[in-house]
Amino acid sequence: MASKIPEQTSSTEVLVETPKLPDKFADESYKLFSQVKVQPPTAEEAERIRKKNVQWILSFLCVGYHLMYVDKQTLGSSSILGILEDANLNSDQYNWLSSIFYFGYLVAEWPQNLALQRFPVAKWLAGNLVVWGSILLLHIPCNSFASLFVVRFFLGLAEACIVPAFLLTLSMFFTYDEQAVLMPIMWAAGNSSPITSGLLSYGVLWIDTGSFSSWKWFMVITGGLTIIYGVLVWFFFPDNPVSAHFLTLEERAQAILRIASNHSGIEQKRFKRYQLIEALKDPKTWLFFLHAWSQEMANGLTNQYSLIIKSFGFTTLQTTLLGCITGLTSLVSLVTAALVLAKTRNSRAWISVAAYIPPIISCILLITLPWSNRWGLLTAIWIRSTGGIPYSVVMIWAANCSAGHTKKTAVIALYHVGYGLGNILSPQLFQEQYKPRYIVTWWVILWIACVLPSFVVLYLRWYLAKENKRRELLAQRGLVREVGVIEHVSESGERREEVVDARQLDLTDRENLAFRYVL
């Protein structure tokens, strides 16, 4: 294992030893470089590899995010398609169907992330996608709160692996700067899903099959598409660059060298207990957790949008089409954020804070506008969509600020535990007693889900910038090592040491002082 390195600047003498570990604990990239020796890619080669990665990885992830969000909105869409009447649901029961999904999500988050470390990422993801789609189809025979409660819980169990799998895959194929741009693009694909949901809802309203209600057709279509996508992921989506079928052996090695600026490995299938402990002791882990929880305190709106818009006095058909505008504003805002991130450096915090301003204005309008001003209230709902920007930006930021595969997996898991907790609580803000104006609800969302995460993001930036300056000073004093030692033991017990790039050692961000935190 790597030597321990003091983390405080108060010490005048810093002892930095060359990290050493057995070959079985090395990163997957080490195994590839043992088979093939290549030079770092030229600019032309790097661009060719990047385009292949975008073609195969980004396209799959964008489709996946879009389908996932259409699936997550099935309950909200079904609320105006007849599920409330067919299952005899009241408002409190409907809210609990939103919350129980995230109880399942929360229960499964740690086991799912451990499985992602232990098993091939793409294959585990594909299996969960097929299960997810199958559970969507199981909604169809449900005709009571109890039966829907059970299937919603199991739906949460299946979804717990999907976003972490996407994040791990993204971190294996792209540089941190590329990830900062690609994540909003992926989230734009996801958050534009109300366009699909709205048009699909509008379409199934015209299907007349007697007792087989419109919402059941919605489940058939979304569940079937998800199963098909899961099968495609199994056969065509790579587990990591080492197994990327669309790259040659030399290109796979160069794909890893192309992201060398990350100062991180790509994958390590052995669980490392010390990395988990480091993740739990790292203050930034809990700052990211706090952001995820606080921001998701507004996400109860996902399954309430249709009901809220309809309460403004619009018909069911009008509501399905007006809901599409939410997806359109999300798409435009997230693509704009991606363009800004592509043109700037270390601007994650500033973009995130700026994106919280429209939701703050939205809350104020929803609290103060008269009920008769339904278009003003509707506009306030639409401008909330920029809140998807900090979610997508900070989520990948959390992953980018962690190195060491076990630690990265743990940080991603804890981020989504916070996400799950927020989503368990947020639907309960929309209780019957607060209808129709939800004044108390909007006040809570304003302070907890808009103002608080803005300050968390600003503090994170200050904290990480301060640590980067400390590491720069150590580098200037020649106290940063960028190589390590792999120890081999033969069957006869003979030991042999090999000097390798530190990126092949699966070191954490605290062990590898050459690592720099993106801002």
C-alpha positions as CSV (number, residue, x, y, z in Angstrom):
1,M,0.0,0.0,0.0
2,A,1.0,3.6,-0.4
3,S,2.8,5.3,2.4
4,K,0.9,7.6,4.6
5,I,1.5,11.3,3.9
6,P,0.8,14.2,6.3
7,E,-2.1,16.4,5.2
8,Q,-1.5,19.6,7.1
9,T,0.6,22.6,6.2
10,S,1.6,23.3,9.8
11,S,4.5,20.8,9.5
12,T,7.7,22.2,8.2
13,E,9.1,18.7,7.3
14,V,7.0,16.5,5.1
15,L,8.1,12.9,4.6
16,V,7.0,11.5,1.2
17,E,7.9,7.8,0.5
18,T,7.5,6.0,-2.8
19,P,4.2,4.1,-2.7
20,K,4.5,0.3,-2.9
21,L,1.8,-2.4,-3.2
22,P,1.4,-6.0,-4.4
23,D,0.5,-6.5,-8.0
24,K,-3.0,-7.9,-7.2
25,F,-4.0,-4.4,-5.8
26,A,-2.8,-2.5,-8.9
27,D,-5.2,-0.7,-11.2
28,E,-6.7,-2.5,-14.2
29,S,-4.6,-0.2,-16.4
30,Y,-1.4,-1.8,-15.1
31,K,-2.6,-5.2,-16.5
32,L,-3.1,-3.7,-19.9
33,F,0.2,-1.9,-19.9
34,S,1.8,-5.3,-19.0
35,Q,0.5,-6.6,-22.4
36,V,1.2,-3.7,-24.7
37,K,3.7,-0.8,-24.7
38,V,2.6,2.4,-26.4
39,Q,3.6,6.0,-26.5
40,P,1.1,8.7,-25.3
41,P,-1.3,9.5,-28.2
42,T,-0.6,12.4,-30.5
43,A,-3.1,15.1,-30.7
44,E,-4.7,13.5,-33.8
45,E,-4.8,10.0,-32.1
46,A,-6.2,11.4,-28.9
47,E,-9.0,13.2,-30.9
48,R,-9.8,10.0,-32.8
49,I,-10.1,8.0,-29.6
50,R,-12.2,10.8,-27.9
51,K,-14.6,10.7,-30.8
52,K,-15.0,7.0,-30.6
53,N,-15.6,7.3,-26.9
54,V,-18.2,9.9,-27.4
55,Q,-19.9,7.9,-30.1
56,W,-20.2,4.7,-28.1
57,I,-20.2,5.9,-24.4
58,L,-22.0,9.2,-24.5
59,S,-24.7,8.0,-26.9
60,F,-25.5,5.0,-24.6
61,L,-25.5,7.2,-21.5
62,C,-27.7,9.9,-23.0
63,V,-30.3,7.3,-24.1
64,G,-30.0,5.7,-20.6
65,Y,-30.5,9.0,-18.7
66,H,-33.5,9.9,-20.9
67,L,-35.2,6.5,-20.4
68,M,-34.4,6.5,-16.7
69,Y,-36.1,9.9,-16.2
70,V,-39.1,8.9,-18.3
71,D,-39.4,5.8,-16.1
72,K,-39.0,7.9,-12.9
73,Q,-41.9,10.1,-14.1
74,T,-44.3,7.2,-14.8
75,L,-46.0,7.7,-11.5
76,G,-46.4,11.5,-12.1
77,S,-47.6,10.9,-15.6
78,S,-50.0,8.2,-14.5
79,S,-51.5,10.5,-11.9
80,I,-53.5,12.3,-14.6
81,L,-54.0,9.1,-16.7
82,G,-56.2,7.3,-14.3
83,I,-54.0,5.5,-11.7
84,L,-55.4,7.5,-8.8
85,E,-59.0,6.3,-9.6
86,D,-58.1,2.7,-10.6
87,A,-56.1,2.1,-7.4
88,N,-58.3,4.3,-5.2
89,L,-55.4,6.5,-4.0
90,N,-55.7,9.6,-1.8
91,S,-53.1,12.4,-1.7
92,D,-51.1,11.0,1.2
93,Q,-50.9,7.5,-0.4
94,Y,-49.8,9.0,-3.7
95,N,-47.0,10.9,-1.8
96,W,-45.9,7.7,-0.1
97,L,-45.6,5.9,-3.4
98,S,-43.0,8.5,-4.3
99,S,-41.2,8.2,-1.0
100,I,-41.1,4.3,-0.9
101,F,-39.3,4.3,-4.2
102,Y,-36.4,6.1,-2.5
103,F,-36.6,3.8,0.6
104,G,-35.7,1.0,-1.8
105,Y,-33.1,3.2,-3.4
106,L,-31.5,3.9,0.0
107,V,-31.5,0.3,1.1
108,A,-29.8,-0.9,-2.1
109,E,-27.3,2.0,-2.5
110,W,-24.4,0.4,-0.6
111,P,-24.9,-3.2,-1.9
112,Q,-25.3,-2.0,-5.5
113,N,-22.1,0.1,-5.3
114,L,-20.2,-2.8,-3.8
115,A,-21.5,-5.0,-6.7
116,L,-20.3,-2.4,-9.2
117,Q,-16.8,-2.8,-7.7
118,R,-17.0,-6.6,-7.7
119,F,-18.6,-7.3,-11.0
120,P,-18.3,-6.0,-14.6
121,V,-20.0,-2.6,-14.6
122,A,-21.8,-2.9,-17.9
123,K,-23.1,-6.4,-17.2
124,W,-24.4,-5.5,-13.7
125,L,-26.0,-2.4,-15.1
126,A,-27.7,-4.3,-17.9
127,G,-29.1,-6.8,-15.5
128,N,-30.6,-4.1,-13.3
129,L,-32.1,-2.3,-16.4
130,V,-33.9,-5.5,-17.4
131,V,-35.2,-5.9,-13.8
132,W,-36.2,-2.2,-13.8
133,G,-38.2,-2.6,-17.0
134,S,-39.8,-5.8,-15.8
135,I,-40.9,-4.1,-12.5
136,L,-42.5,-1.3,-14.5
137,L,-44.6,-3.9,-16.3
138,L,-45.6,-5.3,-12.9
139,H,-47.4,-2.0,-12.1
140,I,-50.0,-3.0,-14.6
141,P,-51.9,-5.6,-12.6
142,C,-51.7,-3.5,-9.4
143,N,-55.1,-2.1,-8.3
144,S,-54.4,-1.0,-4.7
145,F,-52.1,1.2,-2.7
146,A,-50.5,-2.0,-1.1
147,S,-49.6,-3.6,-4.4
148,L,-48.2,-0.4,-5.8
149,F,-46.3,0.2,-2.6
150,V,-44.5,-3.1,-3.0
151,V,-43.5,-2.7,-6.7
152,R,-42.4,0.9,-6.2
153,F,-40.0,-0.3,-3.4
154,F,-38.5,-2.9,-5.7
155,L,-38.2,-0.4,-8.5
156,G,-36.0,1.7,-6.1
157,L,-33.8,-1.3,-5.5
158,A,-33.1,-1.7,-9.2
159,E,-32.5,2.0,-9.9
160,A,-29.9,2.4,-7.1
161,C,-27.1,1.1,-9.4
162,I,-27.9,3.0,-12.6
163,V,-26.5,6.5,-12.0
164,P,-23.4,5.3,-10.1
165,A,-22.7,2.9,-13.0
166,F,-23.0,5.8,-15.4
167,L,-20.6,8.0,-13.3
168,L,-18.0,5.2,-13.0
169,T,-18.1,4.6,-16.8
170,L,-17.8,8.3,-17.6
171,S,-14.8,8.6,-15.2
172,M,-13.0,5.7,-17.0
173,F,-13.2,7.2,-20.5
174,F,-13.0,11.0,-20.2
175,T,-10.8,13.7,-18.6
176,Y,-12.3,15.7,-15.7
177,D,-12.7,18.7,-18.0
178,E,-14.6,16.6,-20.5
179,Q,-16.7,15.1,-17.8
180,A,-17.7,18.5,-16.6
181,V,-19.1,19.3,-20.1
182,L,-20.6,15.9,-20.9
183,M,-22.5,15.5,-17.6
184,P,-24.8,18.5,-18.2
185,I,-25.3,17.1,-21.8
186,M,-26.3,13.8,-20.4
187,W,-28.5,15.5,-17.8
188,A,-30.1,17.6,-20.6
189,A,-31.0,14.3,-22.2
190,G,-32.5,13.1,-18.9
191,N,-34.2,16.3,-17.9
192,S,-35.8,16.8,-21.3
193,S,-37.8,13.6,-20.6
194,P,-40.9,15.6,-19.8
195,I,-41.2,16.3,-23.5
196,T,-41.3,12.5,-24.2
197,S,-43.5,11.9,-21.2
198,G,-45.9,14.7,-22.1
199,L,-46.2,13.6,-25.7
200,L,-46.5,9.9,-24.7
201,S,-49.2,10.8,-22.2
202,Y,-51.0,12.8,-24.8
203,G,-50.8,9.8,-27.2
204,V,-52.0,7.1,-24.8
205,L,-55.1,9.2,-23.9
206,W,-56.4,8.5,-27.4
207,I,-56.0,4.7,-26.9
208,D,-59.4,3.2,-26.0
209,T,-59.1,-0.4,-24.8
210,G,-61.9,-0.5,-22.2
211,S,-60.6,-1.5,-18.7
212,F,-57.0,-1.4,-19.8
213,S,-56.4,2.3,-18.8
214,S,-54.2,4.8,-20.4
215,W,-51.6,4.7,-17.6
216,K,-51.2,0.9,-18.2
217,W,-50.3,1.6,-21.8
218,F,-47.8,4.1,-20.5
219,M,-46.2,1.4,-18.4
220,V,-46.2,-1.1,-21.3
221,I,-44.3,1.3,-23.5
222,T,-41.7,2.5,-21.0
223,G,-41.1,-0.9,-19.4
224,G,-40.7,-2.5,-22.8
225,L,-38.2,0.2,-24.0
226,T,-36.2,-0.2,-20.8
227,I,-35.8,-3.9,-21.2
228,I,-34.7,-3.5,-24.8
229,Y,-32.1,-0.9,-23.7
230,G,-30.8,-3.3,-21.0
231,V,-30.3,-6.0,-23.6
232,L,-28.4,-3.6,-25.9
233,V,-26.2,-2.5,-22.9
234,W,-25.3,-6.2,-22.2
235,F,-24.0,-6.8,-25.7
236,F,-22.6,-3.4,-26.8
237,F,-21.6,-1.3,-23.8
238,P,-18.0,-1.8,-22.5
239,D,-17.1,-2.5,-18.8
240,N,-14.0,-0.2,-19.0
241,P,-11.4,0.9,-21.6
242,V,-9.6,-2.4,-21.3
243,S,-12.6,-4.2,-22.7
244,A,-13.8,-1.5,-25.2
245,H,-14.7,-3.5,-28.3
246,F,-14.6,-0.4,-30.5
247,L,-10.9,0.3,-29.7
248,T,-7.9,-1.7,-30.8
249,L,-5.5,-3.0,-28.2
250,E,-3.1,-0.1,-28.7
251,E,-6.0,2.4,-28.7
252,R,-7.2,1.0,-25.4
253,A,-3.8,1.7,-23.8
254,Q,-3.7,5.1,-25.4
255,A,-7.3,5.8,-24.2
256,I,-6.0,5.4,-20.6
257,L,-2.9,7.6,-21.3
258,R,-5.2,10.2,-22.9
259,I,-6.9,10.8,-19.5
260,A,-3.5,10.8,-17.5
261,S,-4.3,14.4,-16.4
262,N,-6.9,12.9,-14.0
263,H,-4.1,11.4,-11.9
264,S,-6.3,8.5,-11.2
265,G,-6.7,4.9,-12.3
266,I,-9.7,3.5,-14.1
267,E,-10.8,0.5,-12.1
268,Q,-9.8,-2.0,-9.3
269,K,-12.0,-5.0,-8.5
270,R,-10.6,-5.6,-5.0
271,F,-12.3,-3.9,-2.1
272,K,-9.8,-1.8,-0.1
273,R,-11.0,-1.2,3.5
274,Y,-8.6,1.7,4.1
275,Q,-10.0,3.6,1.1
276,L,-13.6,3.3,2.5
277,I,-12.4,4.6,5.9
278,E,-10.6,7.5,4.2
279,A,-13.8,8.3,2.3
280,L,-15.8,8.4,5.6
281,K,-13.2,10.6,7.3
282,D,-12.9,13.0,4.4
283,P,-14.8,16.3,5.1
284,K,-15.5,16.9,1.4
285,T,-17.4,13.6,1.2
286,W,-20.0,14.9,3.7
287,L,-20.1,18.3,2.0
288,F,-21.1,16.6,-1.2
289,F,-23.5,14.5,0.8
290,L,-25.1,17.6,2.3
291,H,-25.5,19.2,-1.1
292,A,-27.2,16.1,-2.5
293,W,-29.6,15.9,0.4
294,S,-30.5,19.6,0.5
295,Q,-30.9,20.0,-3.3
296,E,-33.1,16.9,-3.6
297,M,-35.5,18.3,-1.0
298,A,-37.1,20.0,-4.0
299,N,-37.3,16.8,-6.1
300,G,-40.7,15.8,-4.8
301,L,-41.9,18.1,-7.5
302,T,-41.1,15.4,-10.1
303,N,-44.3,13.5,-9.4
304,Q,-46.3,16.7,-8.6
305,Y,-45.8,18.8,-11.7
306,S,-48.8,17.3,-13.6
307,L,-51.1,17.7,-10.6
308,I,-49.9,21.2,-9.8
309,I,-50.3,22.4,-13.4
310,K,-53.7,20.8,-13.6
311,S,-54.7,22.6,-10.3
312,F,-54.1,25.9,-12.0
313,G,-57.3,25.2,-14.0
314,F,-56.0,23.4,-17.2
315,T,-57.6,20.3,-18.7
316,T,-55.8,16.9,-18.7
317,L,-54.9,17.3,-22.4
318,Q,-53.6,20.8,-21.8
319,T,-51.6,19.6,-18.8
320,T,-49.9,16.8,-20.8
321,L,-48.7,19.4,-23.4
322,L,-47.8,22.2,-21.0
323,G,-45.6,19.7,-19.1
324,C,-43.5,19.4,-22.2
325,I,-42.3,23.0,-21.6
326,T,-40.6,21.9,-18.4
327,G,-38.5,19.5,-20.4
328,L,-37.7,22.1,-23.0
329,T,-36.5,24.6,-20.4
330,S,-34.4,21.9,-18.8
331,L,-32.9,21.0,-22.2
332,V,-32.0,24.6,-23.0
333,S,-30.5,25.4,-19.6
334,L,-28.4,22.3,-19.4
335,V,-27.0,22.6,-22.9
336,T,-26.2,26.3,-22.1
337,A,-24.3,25.1,-19.0
338,A,-22.4,22.6,-21.0
339,L,-21.3,25.2,-23.5
340,V,-20.2,27.5,-20.7
341,L,-18.2,24.7,-19.0
342,A,-16.6,23.9,-22.4
343,K,-15.4,27.5,-22.8
344,T,-14.2,28.0,-19.2
345,R,-12.0,26.3,-16.6
346,N,-12.8,25.5,-12.9
347,S,-16.2,27.2,-13.1
348,R,-18.3,24.4,-11.6
349,A,-19.1,26.3,-8.4
350,W,-20.0,29.6,-10.1
351,I,-22.3,27.9,-12.7
352,S,-24.0,25.9,-10.0
353,V,-24.7,29.0,-7.8
354,A,-25.9,31.0,-10.8
355,A,-28.3,28.1,-11.6
356,Y,-29.9,28.3,-8.2
357,I,-31.1,31.9,-8.8
358,P,-34.1,31.1,-11.1
359,P,-35.4,28.4,-8.6
360,I,-35.1,31.1,-5.8
361,I,-37.1,33.5,-7.9
362,S,-39.6,30.7,-8.7
363,C,-40.3,30.0,-5.0
364,I,-40.8,33.7,-4.3
365,L,-43.3,34.0,-7.2
366,L,-45.2,30.9,-6.2
367,I,-45.5,32.3,-2.7
368,T,-46.5,35.9,-3.6
369,L,-48.5,35.7,-6.9
370,P,-52.3,35.7,-6.7
371,W,-54.0,32.3,-7.5
372,S,-55.8,34.0,-10.4
373,N,-52.5,34.6,-12.2
374,R,-52.2,31.1,-13.5
375,W,-49.8,31.9,-16.3
376,G,-47.5,33.6,-13.9
377,L,-47.6,30.6,-11.6
378,L,-47.0,28.3,-14.5
379,T,-44.0,30.4,-15.6
380,A,-42.6,30.1,-12.0
381,I,-42.9,26.3,-12.4
382,W,-41.1,26.3,-15.7
383,I,-38.1,28.4,-14.6
384,R,-37.3,26.0,-11.8
385,S,-35.8,23.7,-14.4
386,T,-32.3,25.3,-14.1
387,G,-32.1,23.5,-10.8
388,G,-31.0,20.5,-12.8
389,I,-27.7,22.2,-13.6
390,P,-26.1,22.1,-10.1
391,Y,-27.3,18.5,-9.6
392,S,-25.5,17.3,-12.7
393,V,-22.4,19.5,-12.2
394,V,-21.9,18.8,-8.5
395,M,-22.6,15.0,-8.8
396,I,-19.7,14.5,-11.3
397,W,-17.6,17.0,-9.3
398,A,-17.9,14.7,-6.3
399,A,-16.7,11.8,-8.3
400,N,-13.9,13.8,-9.9
401,C,-12.6,14.9,-6.5
402,S,-12.1,11.3,-5.3
403,A,-9.4,8.9,-6.5
404,G,-8.9,5.2,-5.6
405,H,-11.6,3.0,-7.0
406,T,-13.0,1.9,-3.6
407,K,-13.0,5.5,-2.3
408,K,-14.6,6.8,-5.5
409,T,-17.3,4.2,-5.3
410,A,-17.9,5.0,-1.6
411,V,-18.2,8.7,-2.3
412,I,-20.6,8.2,-5.2
413,A,-22.6,5.8,-2.9
414,L,-22.8,8.4,-0.1
415,Y,-23.8,11.1,-2.5
416,H,-26.7,9.0,-3.6
417,V,-27.6,8.1,0.0
418,G,-28.0,11.9,0.4
419,Y,-30.0,12.0,-2.8
420,G,-32.2,9.2,-1.6
421,L,-32.9,10.8,1.8
422,G,-33.9,14.1,0.2
423,N,-36.2,12.2,-2.1
424,I,-37.8,10.3,0.7
425,L,-38.6,13.5,2.6
426,S,-39.5,15.9,-0.3
427,P,-42.8,14.2,-1.4
428,Q,-44.1,14.7,2.2
429,L,-43.9,18.4,1.7
430,F,-46.9,18.2,-0.7
431,Q,-49.5,17.1,1.9
432,E,-53.2,17.6,1.6
433,Q,-53.2,20.3,4.3
434,Y,-51.0,22.6,2.2
435,K,-53.1,22.5,-0.9
436,P,-53.6,24.3,-3.2
437,R,-51.0,27.0,-2.7
438,Y,-48.4,24.9,-0.8
439,I,-47.0,28.1,0.8
440,V,-45.2,26.2,3.6
441,T,-43.8,23.8,0.9
442,W,-42.3,26.6,-1.2
443,W,-40.8,28.3,1.9
444,V,-39.0,25.0,2.8
445,I,-37.8,24.5,-0.7
446,L,-36.5,28.1,-0.9
447,W,-34.3,27.8,2.1
448,I,-33.4,24.1,2.2
449,A,-33.2,23.3,-1.5
450,C,-32.0,26.6,-3.0
451,V,-30.2,28.8,-0.5
452,L,-28.4,26.1,1.6
453,P,-26.9,24.2,-1.3
454,S,-25.6,27.4,-2.8
455,F,-23.5,28.1,0.3
456,V,-22.3,24.5,0.4
457,V,-21.0,24.8,-3.2
458,L,-19.2,28.0,-2.4
459,Y,-17.6,26.5,0.7
460,L,-16.5,23.4,-1.3
461,R,-14.8,25.6,-3.8
462,W,-12.9,27.5,-1.1
463,Y,-11.9,24.3,0.7
464,L,-10.6,22.5,-2.4
465,A,-8.8,25.6,-3.8
466,K,-7.0,25.9,-0.4
467,E,-5.9,22.2,-0.6
468,N,-4.6,22.7,-4.2
469,K,-2.4,25.6,-3.1
470,R,-0.9,23.4,-0.4
471,R,-0.1,20.7,-2.9
472,E,1.5,23.2,-5.3
473,L,3.8,24.4,-2.5
474,L,4.8,20.8,-1.8
475,A,5.5,20.2,-5.5
476,Q,7.7,23.3,-5.7
477,R,9.8,21.8,-2.8
478,G,10.2,18.6,-4.8
479,L,8.1,16.6,-2.3
480,V,5.6,15.0,-4.7
481,R,6.3,11.6,-6.2
482,E,4.6,10.6,-9.5
483,V,5.9,7.0,-9.6
484,G,5.4,3.9,-7.4
485,V,6.5,0.3,-7.0
486,I,4.6,-2.9,-7.9
487,E,5.8,-5.9,-5.9
488,H,5.7,-9.3,-7.7
489,V,6.0,-12.6,-5.8
490,S,6.8,-15.7,-7.8
491,E,5.6,-19.2,-7.0
492,S,9.0,-19.9,-5.5
493,G,8.6,-16.9,-3.2
494,E,11.1,-14.7,-5.0
495,R,10.3,-11.0,-4.8
496,R,10.7,-8.6,-7.7
497,E,9.9,-4.9,-7.7
498,E,8.8,-2.8,-10.7
499,V,8.7,1.0,-10.9
500,V,5.5,2.2,-12.6
501,D,3.5,5.4,-13.0
502,A,1.6,6.2,-9.8
503,R,-1.6,6.4,-11.7
504,Q,-1.4,2.6,-12.1
505,L,-1.4,2.0,-8.3
506,D,-5.1,2.9,-7.6
507,L,-4.0,5.5,-5.0
508,T,-6.6,7.8,-3.4
509,D,-6.6,11.5,-3.9
510,R,-5.0,12.0,-0.4
511,E,-2.2,9.5,-1.1
512,N,-1.3,10.9,-4.5
513,L,-0.2,14.5,-3.9
514,A,0.1,15.0,-7.7
515,F,-3.7,14.9,-7.8
516,R,-5.4,18.3,-8.2
517,Y,-9.0,19.0,-7.3
518,V,-11.1,20.5,-10.1
519,L,-13.1,23.5,-9.1
